[in-house]
Amino acid sequence: MATLDLKALRHFVSVAESLSFARAAERLGTSQPVVTRTVAQLEHNLGAKLFERTTRRVALTPAGVVLLKAARPLLGQAEALQRTIRHAVAVESGRLSIGTTKIAMQTVAPAYIRRFTQIRPDIELVVQEFSTSAQIEALLSAEIDVGFVLLPASHSGLTIEPIHSERMMLAVSDGHPCADFGLASPLPLSAFAHDRFIVPHNQGNSANHDEMVSICRQAGFRPKTLESCDDQTCMGLVRAGMGVLFAPMATQPVSTEGIKLIEIEDPVPTLQIGLAWRKDDPSVSLQLFRDQTRQVEAPLDDPTSA
């Protein structure tokens, strides 16, 4: 018997409504290959082709039309049920589930979380690390209540509020020819046209990669890229002289031995983080978290602070 899951149906509906895998991926806050694989697996499970695909267009098959008609109300009912149950559990347990990317946890998320626990120690916070696209899925299925996501990100069922933005710097090895030239004043990005740009593939937000490529092109070159698995490995590759890496100041390694951070002339990529939650979530704990964390600039570590 074919099995259906909400994620697969959600991806199918998004493609069916936009008739574009690329637009569906953007709407879902994930990558096009993920959407393509999910829909292909759904077709395999159902034993039916749902879309006619050519290089020019995407169209629903008769089976796809039938599934779309059934999937919309099914998704609405299932998601409403999940939200109701999740809300009831949260109210009863006094718990708030938070998603965060690794970069958000290295920058703004700890201050937001610390402030809330100081103000409302009676509410248990459960913090889990997710990519941005996984957080959007988790929010829609009510697995988490609020998330710290990398921007740009969007979904019609979510409110996403920007909370942090900072210029990126360029991490290079201390043996790089430009290592000592970017200390007094910013350097043009074109000075690094012959370097490889290291890209962490697990950030879960392809828009950041696209922004980096676009800015390099504005500087007059197409960047050569080297994909790596995580932040620590990326910094290790920088130390080894294998390439350069855009990184925010707050995420620089604890040990900067062997690495120099260089300021780059505009335009430069920016790190943008947003707070995301379901538009129709009535949770009082969520409302308190949103309200209190908007005042995070006034730290509570000092008991005399307002």
N, C-alpha and C positions, 0 to 999 in steps of 0.2 A: 504493500500500500504506500502511495506517495506521501511524503511528509512535507509539511509547510511550516516555515517559521516566519515570525513577524518581520525580521530584518530582510529576508528575501522578498516578501510581499511589498515591503516599503520601497525597496530598490526597484522592483518591477513597476509599481505604480508611478514612481517618479520618472522613470524612462518613458512609460506609456503616456504620461501627461505632457512631457516636454518633447517626446520623439527625438531625443538626443541623449546618448550616453554621457557625453561631455557635460551638457547642461544639468543632467540628473546628478552627476557626481558633484558638481559645484553646489547644487541645491542641498544635497545630503551632507556636504562638508567632508567628502572623502575623495579618493582618486578614481579616475575612469577605469583602470584595470580591476579595481575591487568591485565596482558595479558590474562590469562585464562578466567577471567570474561568478558573482552571485546570481546573476540572471541565467547564465549558462547552467549552473548547478540546479536552479529551479526548473529549467526546461528539461534537464536530465531526469530529475525526480518525478516530474509530471509525465514524461514521455511524450511531450508535445512542444512544437516550435511556437514561441510566443511572438517573435518579431521577424519580419523580413528585413534583412540588412543589406545595403549596398554602400558603395563609397559616397553616394550622394544623399541617401535618405534612409530613415528608419520608419517602419510601418508595422502596425499590429496585424497579426494573423487572426483568423476567426477564433482560434483558441485563446489568443491574447485578449480579444474583445470580451469574451465570456469571462475570463479571469478578472479583468479590470472591473467589470460590473459587480462581481462578487467580492473582490478584494477591498474596495473602498469602504463599504459598511462594516466588513469584518475587521479591518484595521481600526476603524473608529471605535467599535465596541470593545475590542481587545485592549486598546490603549487607554480607553476610559476606565475599564475594569482594573488595569494595572495601576493607574493613577489613584483610583479609589482605595485599593488595597494598600498601596504604598503609603498613602496619606494616613490611613487608619493606623498602620503599624508605626509610622513616625510619631503620630500624636500620642499613641499609647506608650511608646518606648522613650519619648523625649530625645530622639536621635535625628541628626542631620547628616546625610551622606554627601561628601564632597569629592569631585573629581579634579585632578590637576595634571598638567603636563610636567615633565621633568624641569623644563626651563622656568615655568611659573613657580615651581617649588624652590628654585634657586634664586628667584627674584622677589615677587610681591606676595605670593600666597602665604608664606609663614607669618608675615605681619598681620594680614587679614585674619588668619586663623587664631593667632595669639590674642589679638584684641577681642575677638568674639568669646574665647574661652575665659578671658579675664572678666568680661561683662556678664556672661551667662554660663557659669560653670555647671549649672544644672542640666544643660543640653549636651548630650554626648555627640561628639563629632567623629565620623568615620571617614578617613581620607584614603583615597585610592589613586594610583597613578594610571592615567590613560592618555593615549594620543588624542588630538583634537577630534578626529573623526569618530573614534571610539566613544568619546564623551558625548557627542551628539546622539549617537545611537543609545547610549546609556540613559541620557536625559529623556529621550522620546519613549523609552520603555520603562521609565520610572525606576531604574536601578540606582540612579543618583539624583540628588535634589538640585545641585548647583555645581557648576564647573568653571575652572580657570582654563580658558582655551586660547590658542594662538589665533590671531587675526591675520587676514580676513577669514571670517567664518559666518555662515548664515543658515537659517532654516525658518520656514514660515511658522512653525510651531514653537519657536523659541524667541526669547528676548535676549539679546547679547549687547552688553554695555561695555565700551572700552574703559579700562581702568589704569593702563600703564603703557607708556611708549618711551623708547630710548634709542639713540643712535647706536649702530653697531660699530665696533672697532675691528681692525684686522690683526689677527694673531699670526706672527711669523716666528721662525726660529731665530735665536740670537746670532746665528751665523749668516742670516740673510743679508744681501747687499744693502737693503734699505732699513735694516734693523735700528740703526742709530740716527736715521734722518727724519723719522716721524715724531721725534720727541719734542722739538721746539714748535713745529707748525704742521698742519695736516698735509699729507701727500696726495697727489692725484692718483686715482685708481689705475690709470694707464701705466704707472710705474710697475705694476704687477701683471702686465699682460702676458708674460711668458711663464707665470707660475700656474700650478694646478690649484684649483679651489676645492677644498675638502668639503663634502656635503654629508651631514649626518642623515642617513636614510630613514631613521626612526622618528623624525619629528612630527610626522603625521599631518603635515601641512605643505602641499606642493606649491602653494602660492608664494611661500618664502623663497623657495628655490627659483621660481619664475622671476621674482623681483630681483634676485641677485644676478641672474642671467641678463635681464633687461638693463640693469644699471651698468653692467660690464659692457654691454653693447653700446650704451650711450657714451661710455668712455673710449669707444673705438675698437673694441676687440670682443671676440666670442670666447668665453672662458673655457679652458680645459678643466674638467671636473674629475674628482676622485671620491667615490662614495665610500663611506665608512659606517660602522655599525652603531657606535655610541659616542657620547661626548668625550669620555676618557681616551678611547682609541683615537679619536680625532686629534686631541691635544698631543697624544704620543706621536702621531704622524707629523704634526707641526714641529715638535721638538727634533724629530729625525730629519727635518728638512724636506719632507715629501710633498709639502704644499702649504698653502695659507688658508685661514679659516675666519669667516666673519663670526664674531661673538660679542654679546653685550658685556659691558664692564662687570656686571654683577655675577656673571657665570664664569669669570676667569678662574683658572685652577687654583687650588689652595697653594700649591707650589708653582711659582712662575719661573723656576729655574729652567733655562734653555729657551724661554719664550719672551718675546717682546710684543706689546699691544700698541698698535699704531693707529692714530686718528687719520681718517680719510676725508678728502674734500667732498663737498656735495656734488652730485647726489650720492647718498649712501643708504644701504638697507637699514630698516628700523625693526626693532623688536616691538611688537604690539600684542598686548594680552587683554582679553576681555572676560567678563563674568557672564555666564550663560545660565538661564533657567527656563522652565516651561511657562508659557504665557498664562495658562489657566490654572497654575498651581496655587491652591489656597493656603498652603502651609504657613502657619504663624512663625515657625522657626526659620523658614526661608526668608520671610519678610524681615524678621529681626536681623538675620545675617546680612541681608542687603543693606538695611538701614545703618547698622553699626559699622560695617566695613567701609562705608562711604566716608567715615570719619577717621580712617586709619592713619592719616597724616599726624594726628595727635596721639602719640604713643602713650600707653598706659603703664609702662614699666616704672615710671616715676609716680609714686602715690600722690604727689601734689599736683599732677597734671589734671586739666579739666576734662 
